[in-house]
Amino acid sequence: MDVAEQISEHIAALEREGTHLATVAADLTAAVPPCPRWTVHDLVTHLGGVHRWATSIVREQLDDDPLDEPDAAFVAPAPGEDVRQWFRAGLADLVDALRAADPALQCFTFLPAPSPLAFWARRQAHETAIHRADAESATGAITPFPADFAADGIDELNAFVGRRRKFRHVDAPRTLAIRPDDADGWTITLAPDGVRAVAGAGPAEATVSGSASDLYLWVWNRPATIVVDGDQDVTALWRHVQIR
């Protein structure tokens, strides 16, 4: 699949997952189990702000993160405004901005990617997907993700954790394999000088296996059905790695 096709698929996933989230976010007062301090209202407001932040970077071709400005703040709906309608409007605006963007777009990013447009399409697709699962967790069962999309999300998270240059929770390297039943795997090294991931689930002190969809949730520290083989202390270290 070429970069243009990947971008198109990520934008379609963003639209699909965001629309799903808006549909399941019926009870805005419900607690969100994976995010203990949040209600569904908080979750929808957070993600709506993230969408508007990303839209501003793409549409205005910003070279720097606007949140680094002294007066920067996440956008929130006006008092009395329907937060779900506000969320849908922001989602539509982001999808439109990404679809209309020049493939040669140059703007702020924070992970390796084939292009800034590819980065933002992928990042927003997975940000939205994980929070869709959060919204569903407030009401019941989580709809599984397609295996290829889930595997792509695990791969993107590995790029996130690879930015760490220190990991103070170990004194020597420890190894963890992520082994999906329906996709390729990864081997992760947790070391004092950082966290590294390589493609391929090779020998490791601990192996986490399950569907790509469940492993996608697990690496983002969400409840999931997985099987752990080996040293469970190594898998417990993952909780100190992940960002929400």
Number of C-alpha atoms within 10 A of each C-alpha: 5 6 14 12 11 14 22 16 16 23 24 16 20 25 22 15 22 26 17 18 24 18 14 17 21 16 13 18 13 17 21 23 18 18 15 8 10 16 19 25 19 19 21 26 20 17 23 26 21 20 24 20 19 22 22 17 20 26 18 11 15 14 12 12 16 16 11 9 9 7 7 10 12 14 15 18 15 9 7 6 10 10 20 20 12 17 25 19 14 21 26 15 17 28 18 15 18 21 16 11 13 12 15 9 14 15 18 18 20 12 15 12 15 8 16 21 24 22 20 25 25 23 22 24 24 23 18 25 25 21 23 26 25 24 31 22 21 22 16 9 9 17 12 14 19 12 18 13 19 24 22 17 26 23 17 19 20 21 17 18 18 18 13 14 13 13 16 13 13 15 11 11 14 20 21 26 26 27 22 23 14 14 14 14 21 19 21 24 18 25 19 17 15 18 23 19 21 15 14 14 20 16 11 18 15 20 23 21 20 19 23 29 25 21 27 28 25 19 21 20 17 19 17 17 13 15 12 14 13 13 15 14 11 18 19 10 15 17 13 11 19 14 11 10
